[in-house]
């Protein structure tokens, strides 16, 4: 079994910073893509940032403020969020495309972590 475990959410004031972590564990052969999505109340889930094959993409709304970093040795991805705004408030979920030890490719999701930006 493969699972993604997230950590690092919380409450922060506007202009503050948070770092999210997502660690994949289990019967992993390789990870092709890892990224972060978010969903705010009443809105659709959106891609925040993603690393795939060494290429990183960001949503326009977070460019210059958020940075994604991937540690392949630890099967972990991080999202450093700076200059946070109230509109960044959402549940952030880790996503990964993983090939397991049986060479089966699947998409996995973390449980989600709440990020609230408020004074």
Residue pairs with C-beta under 8 A, 6 or more apart in sequence:
1 26
1 27
2 24
2 25
2 26
2 27
2 28
2 98
2 100
2 106
2 108
3 24
3 25
3 26
3 108
4 22
4 23
4 24
4 94
4 95
4 96
4 108
4 109
4 110
4 111
5 22
5 23
5 25
5 110
5 111
6 20
6 21
6 22
6 92
6 93
6 94
6 110
6 111
6 112
6 113
7 20
7 21
7 22
7 113
8 18
8 19
8 20
8 21
8 113
9 18
9 20
9 92
9 113
9 114
9 115
10 18
10 114
10 115
10 116
11 116
11 117
11 118
12 18
12 84
12 115
12 116
12 117
13 117
13 118
13 119
14 84
14 85
14 86
14 117
14 118
14 119
15 83
15 84
16 84
16 117
17 80
17 81
17 82
17 83
17 84
18 81
18 84
18 115
19 78
19 79
19 80
19 81
20 36
20 78
20 79
20 81
20 92
20 94
20 113
20 115
21 76
21 77
21 78
22 34
22 36
22 76
22 77
22 78
22 79
22 94
22 96
22 110
23 74
23 75
23 76
24 31
24 34
24 75
24 76
24 96
24 98
24 108
25 75
26 100
27 100
27 101
27 102
28 75
28 98
28 99
28 100
28 101
29 98
29 99
29 100
29 101
29 103
30 98
30 99
31 72
31 75
31 96
31 97
31 98
31 99
32 52
32 53
32 97
32 98
32 99
32 105
33 50
33 51
33 52
33 53
33 95
33 96
33 97
34 50
34 51
34 52
34 70
34 77
34 94
34 95
34 96
34 97
35 47
35 48
35 49
35 50
35 51
35 52
35 68
35 77
35 94
35 95
35 96
36 47
36 48
36 49
36 50
36 68
36 77
36 79
36 92
36 93
36 94
36 95
37 45
37 46
37 47
37 48
37 92
37 93
37 95
38 45
38 46
38 48
38 88
38 90
38 91
38 92
38 93
38 115
39 45
39 46
39 90
39 91
39 93
40 87
40 89
40 90
40 91
43 90
45 93
46 59
47 57
47 59
48 58
48 59
48 62
48 66
48 79
48 92
49 56
49 57
49 58
49 59
49 62
49 66
49 67
49 68
49 79
50 56
50 57
50 68
50 95
51 68
51 70
51 77
52 97
56 68
58 66
58 68
61 87
62 81
62 88
65 81
65 82
65 83
65 84
66 79
66 80
66 81
66 82
67 79
67 80
67 82
68 77
68 78
68 79
68 80
69 77
69 78
69 80
70 76
70 77
70 78
71 77
71 78
77 94
77 96
79 92
81 88
81 115
84 115
84 117
85 117
86 117
86 118
87 117
88 115
88 117
89 115
89 116
89 117
89 118
90 115
91 112
91 113
91 114
91 115
92 112
92 113
92 114
92 115
93 109
93 110
93 111
93 112
93 113
94 109
94 110
95 107
95 108
95 109
95 110
96 107
96 108
97 105
97 106
97 107
97 108
98 105
98 106
98 107
98 108
99 105
100 106
